[in-house]
Amino acid sequence: MRLAHLILVHNNPEQLERLLKKMVYSNSDVYIHIDKKADQTQFEYLLSLPNVFFIKNRKSVGWGNYSMVDATLVSMQEILDSQKIYSHINLMSGQDYLLKRIEEIEAFYFANSDKSFIAYLSINTEWQDAKKRLVKYNLGDLTIPLKVVAQIIVNVVFPDRKIPENFEPYGRSQWITITPSCIRYVLEILKEKPEVLNFFKWTWAVDEIIFQTILLNSPFKETIVNENKRYIKFENNELNPKILKTADADNLLKSGKFFARKFSIQEDSQILDIIDEAIGN
C-alpha cells in the first residue's frame, strides 16, 4: 500500500522542491498538477526526484471557480488510472509544508485506510455565510465580454438556484485526504447526474463545498472524519489564509497537525528551517 499526494501549483518551483524533498524516498508518490497557464518547463527538473510525476491533463485554473475542482478531479482520475493501490489521495498546494515526518503521516493513513479526512460544517446551521454561494450564479470560468455585468444581470433576472437531489449542503476546506472509494463515488455522481454537475459548475468557491456535500449525503457519510489534519490561519475575515512566519512557529509545532499552509520562502524561509529542526527532518 502507498500514499498518493496531489499538489496543485502554478509558480515557485524552488519552494515546491523543498516540499517534495520531505515527501520522497518513502511509501508516497507525488503527483503535480501545474496550472495550464504556467510554464511547465521551469518545473521539469523536479522529475529527477524519485516517485514524482506530472499530471498530463492540465487545466487552466481560476481562483474560486469550478476549474479548480476540474483540475482536482481530472488529476485524481489520472491517479486512479495508474492502477496503483493507494490508501488515500492527499490534496495539497505548493505552499503547504509538513509538520510531521512523512513516515509518521504514512503510518497514520495506512492504519485508517477506510476513513477520509475532510473538514466540514453544515451550511444550513453552522456556516450560513456560505448560503449565498448556493443560490447565486458564478460565471467565473466563462471567457465573455462584460462577464461581471452579465453575472449581475443573470442573478437579477433568474430566480435563486436550488441545490439538486435535496442535498444537505456542507463545506469548509478544499484541502482533503480522501480514499479512492470516495473519489470514485464523487466522479460517478458527477457523471451520472448532470444536474449535480451543472449546479456545482456555477457555484462560487465550490472547491470548499463539492466533496463535503456529495459525500455527506452518500453511503460514505460514516467514513468521513471531520478533521483534515491541517493548520490554516485566517485573520480579519480575509478570503486567503495568512502567510505563516517565524512568529507562528510555536503554534504550528504544538498544533498536532500533519500539514500547514500557507508559506512563502520569499517572505520568510526561516520558519521552514525551524519546522525541519523540530521534527528532525
TORKOL-4160 file (C-alpha; in steps of 0.2 Angstrom, whole numbers, padded with zeros to 4 digits, m for minus):
281
<pt num="1" X="0000" Y="0000" Z="0000"/>
<pt num="2" X="0006" Y="0018" Z="m0004"/>
<pt num="3" X="0000" Y="0035" Z="m0001"/>
<pt num="4" X="m0003" Y="0047" Z="m0016"/>
<pt num="5" X="m0001" Y="0066" Z="m0014"/>
<pt num="6" X="m0008" Y="0078" Z="m0027"/>
<pt num="7" X="m0001" Y="0095" Z="m0027"/>
<pt num="8" X="m0009" Y="0109" Z="m0036"/>
<pt num="9" X="0004" Y="0123" Z="m0042"/>
<pt num="10" X="0006" Y="0137" Z="m0053"/>
<pt num="11" X="0023" Y="0145" Z="m0048"/>
<pt num="12" X="0038" Y="0145" Z="m0037"/>
<pt num="13" X="0046" Y="0128" Z="m0041"/>
<pt num="14" X="0060" Y="0132" Z="m0028"/>
<pt num="15" X="0048" Y="0131" Z="m0014"/>
<pt num="16" X="0039" Y="0116" Z="m0021"/>
<pt num="17" X="0056" Y="0107" Z="m0022"/>
<pt num="18" X="0059" Y="0110" Z="m0004"/>
<pt num="19" X="0042" Y="0102" Z="0000"/>
<pt num="20" X="0045" Y="0087" Z="m0012"/>
<pt num="21" X="0061" Y="0083" Z="m0003"/>
<pt num="22" X="0052" Y="0080" Z="0013"/>
<pt num="23" X="0040" Y="0068" Z="0004"/>
<pt num="24" X="0050" Y="0057" Z="m0007"/>
<pt num="25" X="0061" Y="0041" Z="m0003"/>
<pt num="26" X="0046" Y="0034" Z="0006"/>
<pt num="27" X="0030" Y="0024" Z="0003"/>
<pt num="28" X="0022" Y="0040" Z="m0006"/>
<pt num="29" X="0020" Y="0045" Z="m0024"/>
<pt num="30" X="0018" Y="0063" Z="m0028"/>
<pt num="31" X="0008" Y="0069" Z="m0042"/>
<pt num="32" X="0009" Y="0088" Z="m0048"/>
<pt num="33" X="m0004" Y="0097" Z="m0057"/>
<pt num="34" X="0004" Y="0113" Z="m0065"/>
<pt num="35" X="m0009" Y="0126" Z="m0070"/>
<pt num="36" X="m0010" Y="0126" Z="m0089"/>
<pt num="37" X="m0006" Y="0145" Z="m0089"/>
<pt num="38" X="0011" Y="0141" Z="m0081"/>
<pt num="39" X="0027" Y="0137" Z="m0090"/>
<pt num="40" X="0029" Y="0118" Z="m0086"/>
<pt num="41" X="0047" Y="0118" Z="m0091"/>
<pt num="42" X="0053" Y="0128" Z="m0076"/>
<pt num="43" X="0046" Y="0113" Z="m0065"/>
<pt num="44" X="0053" Y="0099" Z="m0076"/>
<pt num="45" X="0069" Y="0097" Z="m0066"/>
<pt num="46" X="0059" Y="0090" Z="m0052"/>
<pt num="47" X="0055" Y="0074" Z="m0061"/>
<pt num="48" X="0073" Y="0069" Z="m0057"/>
<pt num="49" X="0066" Y="0066" Z="m0039"/>
<pt num="50" X="0060" Y="0048" Z="m0035"/>
<pt num="51" X="0041" Y="0045" Z="m0036"/>
<pt num="52" X="0037" Y="0062" Z="m0043"/>
<pt num="53" X="0025" Y="0063" Z="m0058"/>
<pt num="54" X="0017" Y="0076" Z="m0068"/>
<pt num="55" X="m0002" Y="0076" Z="m0071"/>
<pt num="56" X="m0004" Y="0076" Z="m0090"/>
<pt num="57" X="m0022" Y="0083" Z="m0092"/>
<pt num="58" X="m0018" Y="0100" Z="m0086"/>
<pt num="59" X="m0032" Y="0113" Z="m0083"/>
<pt num="60" X="m0031" Y="0132" Z="m0083"/>
<pt num="61" X="m0037" Y="0136" Z="m0065"/>
<pt num="62" X="m0047" Y="0151" Z="m0060"/>
<pt num="63" X="m0047" Y="0155" Z="m0041"/>
<pt num="64" X="m0064" Y="0152" Z="m0033"/>
<pt num="65" X="m0071" Y="0144" Z="m0049"/>
<pt num="66" X="m0076" Y="0127" Z="m0054"/>
<pt num="67" X="m0060" Y="0125" Z="m0064"/>
<pt num="68" X="m0051" Y="0122" Z="m0048"/>
<pt num="69" X="m0062" Y="0107" Z="m0045"/>
<pt num="70" X="m0060" Y="0101" Z="m0063"/>
<pt num="71" X="m0041" Y="0101" Z="m0061"/>
<pt num="72" X="m0043" Y="0091" Z="m0045"/>
<pt num="73" X="m0055" Y="0078" Z="m0052"/>
<pt num="74" X="m0045" Y="0075" Z="m0068"/>
<pt num="75" X="m0029" Y="0073" Z="m0058"/>
<pt num="76" X="m0037" Y="0061" Z="m0046"/>
<pt num="77" X="m0044" Y="0051" Z="m0061"/>
<pt num="78" X="m0027" Y="0050" Z="m0068"/>
<pt num="79" X="m0020" Y="0044" Z="m0052"/>
<pt num="80" X="m0034" Y="0031" Z="m0051"/>
<pt num="81" X="m0030" Y="0026" Z="m0069"/>
<pt num="82" X="m0012" Y="0022" Z="m0063"/>
<pt num="83" X="m0019" Y="0006" Z="m0056"/>
<pt num="84" X="m0008" Y="0008" Z="m0041"/>
<pt num="85" X="m0015" Y="0003" Z="m0024"/>
<pt num="86" X="m0016" Y="0019" Z="m0013"/>
<pt num="87" X="m0024" Y="0021" Z="0004"/>
<pt num="88" X="m0028" Y="0039" Z="0001"/>
<pt num="89" X="m0025" Y="0054" Z="m0011"/>
<pt num="90" X="m0020" Y="0069" Z="m0001"/>
<pt num="91" X="m0023" Y="0086" Z="m0009"/>
<pt num="92" X="m0011" Y="0099" Z="m0006"/>
<pt num="93" X="m0004" Y="0116" Z="m0013"/>
<pt num="94" X="0013" Y="0121" Z="m0017"/>
<pt num="95" X="0013" Y="0132" Z="m0002"/>
<pt num="96" X="0010" Y="0118" Z="0010"/>
<pt num="97" X="0023" Y="0110" Z="0021"/>
<pt num="98" X="0024" Y="0095" Z="0033"/>
<pt num="99" X="0023" Y="0097" Z="0052"/>
<pt num="100" X="0027" Y="0079" Z="0055"/>
<pt num="101" X="0039" Y="0066" Z="0047"/>
<pt num="102" X="0032" Y="0058" Z="0031"/>
<pt num="103" X="0034" Y="0041" Z="0039"/>
<pt num="104" X="0023" Y="0046" Z="0053"/>
<pt num="105" X="0010" Y="0053" Z="0041"/>
<pt num="106" X="0010" Y="0037" Z="0031"/>
<pt num="107" X="0008" Y="0026" Z="0046"/>
<pt num="108" X="m0007" Y="0036" Z="0051"/>
<pt num="109" X="m0016" Y="0035" Z="0035"/>
<pt num="110" X="m0012" Y="0016" Z="0032"/>
<pt num="111" X="m0019" Y="0012" Z="0049"/>
<pt num="112" X="m0035" Y="0022" Z="0044"/>
<pt num="113" X="m0037" Y="0016" Z="0026"/>
<pt num="114" X="m0056" Y="0016" Z="0027"/>
<pt num="115" X="m0058" Y="0034" Z="0033"/>
<pt num="116" X="m0057" Y="0050" Z="0023"/>
<pt num="117" X="m0051" Y="0066" Z="0032"/>
<pt num="118" X="m0062" Y="0081" Z="0027"/>
<pt num="119" X="m0066" Y="0096" Z="0037"/>
<pt num="120" X="m0084" Y="0101" Z="0036"/>
<pt num="121" X="m0098" Y="0112" Z="0043"/>
<pt num="122" X="m0117" Y="0112" Z="0040"/>
<pt num="123" X="m0120" Y="0127" Z="0028"/>
<pt num="124" X="m0138" Y="0127" Z="0035"/>
<pt num="125" X="m0134" Y="0129" Z="0053"/>
<pt num="126" X="m0115" Y="0131" Z="0056"/>
<pt num="127" X="m0108" Y="0141" Z="0041"/>
<pt num="128" X="m0123" Y="0151" Z="0035"/>
<pt num="129" X="m0112" Y="0164" Z="0027"/>
<pt num="130" X="m0109" Y="0151" Z="0013"/>
<pt num="131" X="m0128" Y="0150" Z="0009"/>
<pt num="132" X="m0127" Y="0164" Z="m0004"/>
<pt num="133" X="m0115" Y="0153" Z="m0014"/>
<pt num="134" X="m0128" Y="0140" Z="m0017"/>
<pt num="135" X="m0142" Y="0152" Z="m0023"/>
<pt num="136" X="m0132" Y="0164" Z="m0034"/>
<pt num="137" X="m0124" Y="0161" Z="m0051"/>
<pt num="138" X="m0105" Y="0162" Z="m0053"/>
<pt num="139" X="m0099" Y="0164" Z="m0071"/>
<pt num="140" X="m0081" Y="0165" Z="m0066"/>
<pt num="141" X="m0075" Y="0152" Z="m0078"/>
<pt num="142" X="m0083" Y="0159" Z="m0093"/>
<pt num="143" X="m0072" Y="0170" Z="m0105"/>
<pt num="144" X="m0085" Y="0183" Z="m0111"/>
<pt num="145" X="m0085" Y="0201" Z="m0113"/>
<pt num="146" X="m0093" Y="0211" Z="m0098"/>
<pt num="147" X="m0093" Y="0195" Z="m0088"/>
<pt num="148" X="m0096" Y="0204" Z="m0071"/>
<pt num="149" X="m0110" Y="0214" Z="m0078"/>
<pt num="150" X="m0118" Y="0198" Z="m0086"/>
<pt num="151" X="m0117" Y="0189" Z="m0069"/>
<pt num="152" X="m0126" Y="0204" Z="m0060"/>
<pt num="153" X="m0140" Y="0203" Z="m0074"/>
<pt num="154" X="m0141" Y="0184" Z="m0073"/>
<pt num="155" X="m0143" Y="0185" Z="m0054"/>
<pt num="156" X="m0156" Y="0199" Z="m0055"/>
<pt num="157" X="m0167" Y="0190" Z="m0069"/>
<pt num="158" X="m0166" Y="0172" Z="m0064"/>
<pt num="159" X="m0173" Y="0165" Z="m0048"/>
<pt num="160" X="m0162" Y="0159" Z="m0034"/>
<pt num="161" X="m0154" Y="0142" Z="m0038"/>
<pt num="162" X="m0160" Y="0126" Z="m0028"/>
<pt num="163" X="m0147" Y="0113" Z="m0024"/>
<pt num="164" X="m0152" Y="0096" Z="m0033"/>
<pt num="165" X="m0156" Y="0079" Z="m0025"/>
<pt num="166" X="m0162" Y="0088" Z="m0009"/>
<pt num="167" X="m0144" Y="0088" Z="m0003"/>
<pt num="168" X="m0140" Y="0094" Z="0014"/>
<pt num="169" X="m0126" Y="0106" Z="0010"/>
<pt num="170" X="m0109" Y="0105" Z="0019"/>
<pt num="171" X="m0092" Y="0114" Z="0016"/>
<pt num="172" X="m0077" Y="0121" Z="0024"/>
<pt num="173" X="m0059" Y="0117" Z="0017"/>
<pt num="174" X="m0054" Y="0111" Z="0000"/>
<pt num="175" X="m0039" Y="0103" Z="0007"/>
<pt num="176" X="m0043" Y="0085" Z="0010"/>
<pt num="177" X="m0036" Y="0067" Z="0012"/>
<pt num="178" X="m0048" Y="0055" Z="0003"/>
<pt num="179" X="m0050" Y="0037" Z="0000"/>
<pt num="180" X="m0050" Y="0030" Z="m0018"/>
<pt num="181" X="m0068" Y="0023" Z="m0015"/>
<pt num="182" X="m0074" Y="0041" Z="m0010"/>
<pt num="183" X="m0066" Y="0048" Z="m0026"/>
<pt num="184" X="m0074" Y="0035" Z="m0037"/>
<pt num="185" X="m0091" Y="0039" Z="m0029"/>
<pt num="186" X="m0089" Y="0058" Z="m0032"/>
<pt num="187" X="m0084" Y="0055" Z="m0050"/>
<pt num="188" X="m0098" Y="0043" Z="m0053"/>
<pt num="189" X="m0111" Y="0055" Z="m0046"/>
<pt num="190" X="m0105" Y="0069" Z="m0057"/>
<pt num="191" X="m0105" Y="0058" Z="m0072"/>
<pt num="192" X="m0122" Y="0050" Z="m0070"/>
<pt num="193" X="m0131" Y="0066" Z="m0063"/>
<pt num="194" X="m0128" Y="0080" Z="m0075"/>
<pt num="195" X="m0140" Y="0091" Z="m0064"/>
<pt num="196" X="m0127" Y="0089" Z="m0050"/>
<pt num="197" X="m0113" Y="0094" Z="m0061"/>
<pt num="198" X="m0121" Y="0109" Z="m0068"/>
<pt num="199" X="m0126" Y="0115" Z="m0051"/>
<pt num="200" X="m0108" Y="0115" Z="m0044"/>
<pt num="201" X="m0101" Y="0122" Z="m0060"/>
<pt num="202" X="m0110" Y="0139" Z="m0057"/>
<pt num="203" X="m0106" Y="0139" Z="m0038"/>
<pt num="204" X="m0093" Y="0152" Z="m0032"/>
<pt num="205" X="m0078" Y="0144" Z="m0021"/>
<pt num="206" X="m0086" Y="0127" Z="m0025"/>
<pt num="207" X="m0069" Y="0118" Z="m0021"/>
<pt num="208" X="m0074" Y="0121" Z="m0002"/>
<pt num="209" X="m0091" Y="0113" Z="m0004"/>
<pt num="210" X="m0092" Y="0099" Z="m0018"/>
<pt num="211" X="m0083" Y="0085" Z="m0009"/>
<pt num="212" X="m0092" Y="0088" Z="0008"/>
<pt num="213" X="m0109" Y="0090" Z="0001"/>
<pt num="214" X="m0108" Y="0074" Z="m0011"/>
<pt num="215" X="m0100" Y="0063" Z="0002"/>
<pt num="216" X="m0110" Y="0068" Z="0017"/>
<pt num="217" X="m0126" Y="0064" Z="0008"/>
<pt num="218" X="m0119" Y="0047" Z="0002"/>
<pt num="219" X="m0117" Y="0030" Z="0009"/>
<pt num="220" X="m0099" Y="0035" Z="0014"/>
<pt num="221" X="m0105" Y="0048" Z="0027"/>
<pt num="222" X="m0100" Y="0037" Z="0042"/>
<pt num="223" X="m0082" Y="0035" Z="0034"/>
<pt num="224" X="m0079" Y="0054" Z="0034"/>
<pt num="225" X="m0069" Y="0061" Z="0049"/>
<pt num="226" X="m0072" Y="0079" Z="0052"/>
<pt num="227" X="m0053" Y="0084" Z="0053"/>
<pt num="228" X="m0042" Y="0087" Z="0039"/>
<pt num="229" X="m0025" Y="0087" Z="0049"/>
<pt num="230" X="m0020" Y="0104" Z="0043"/>
<pt num="231" X="m0016" Y="0121" Z="0051"/>
<pt num="232" X="m0023" Y="0135" Z="0042"/>
<pt num="233" X="m0025" Y="0153" Z="0049"/>
<pt num="234" X="m0037" Y="0166" Z="0043"/>
<pt num="235" X="m0037" Y="0184" Z="0050"/>
<pt num="236" X="m0049" Y="0198" Z="0049"/>
<pt num="237" X="m0061" Y="0189" Z="0038"/>
<pt num="238" X="m0049" Y="0188" Z="0024"/>
<pt num="239" X="m0053" Y="0176" Z="0010"/>
<pt num="240" X="m0035" Y="0170" Z="0009"/>
<pt num="241" X="m0026" Y="0162" Z="0023"/>
<pt num="242" X="m0012" Y="0171" Z="0032"/>
<pt num="243" X="0006" Y="0168" Z="0027"/>
<pt num="244" X="0014" Y="0159" Z="0041"/>
<pt num="245" X="0030" Y="0166" Z="0048"/>
<pt num="246" X="0043" Y="0163" Z="0061"/>
<pt num="247" X="0032" Y="0171" Z="0074"/>
<pt num="248" X="0019" Y="0156" Z="0071"/>
<pt num="249" X="0032" Y="0143" Z="0074"/>
<pt num="250" X="0026" Y="0138" Z="0092"/>
<pt num="251" X="0008" Y="0137" Z="0087"/>
<pt num="252" X="0012" Y="0127" Z="0072"/>
<pt num="253" X="0023" Y="0114" Z="0081"/>
<pt num="254" X="0010" Y="0112" Z="0096"/>
<pt num="255" X="m0005" Y="0110" Z="0084"/>
<pt num="256" X="m0003" Y="0091" Z="0082"/>
<pt num="257" X="m0007" Y="0093" Z="0063"/>
<pt num="258" X="0001" Y="0085" Z="0049"/>
<pt num="259" X="0002" Y="0099" Z="0036"/>
<pt num="260" X="0001" Y="0118" Z="0037"/>
<pt num="261" X="m0002" Y="0132" Z="0024"/>
<pt num="262" X="0002" Y="0144" Z="0018"/>
<pt num="263" X="0021" Y="0148" Z="0017"/>
<pt num="264" X="0031" Y="0159" Z="0006"/>
<pt num="265" X="0050" Y="0157" Z="0006"/>
<pt num="266" X="0052" Y="0174" Z="m0002"/>
<pt num="267" X="0043" Y="0182" Z="0014"/>
<pt num="268" X="0051" Y="0170" Z="0027"/>
<pt num="269" X="0060" Y="0154" Z="0024"/>
<pt num="270" X="0067" Y="0153" Z="0042"/>
<pt num="271" X="0050" Y="0146" Z="0048"/>
<pt num="272" X="0053" Y="0130" Z="0037"/>
<pt num="273" X="0071" Y="0128" Z="0044"/>
<pt num="274" X="0063" Y="0129" Z="0062"/>
<pt num="275" X="0050" Y="0116" Z="0057"/>
<pt num="276" X="0063" Y="0104" Z="0050"/>
<pt num="277" X="0074" Y="0106" Z="0065"/>
<pt num="278" X="0060" Y="0102" Z="0077"/>
<pt num="279" X="0054" Y="0087" Z="0068"/>
<pt num="280" X="0071" Y="0080" Z="0064"/>
<pt num="281" X="0068" Y="0081" Z="0046"/>
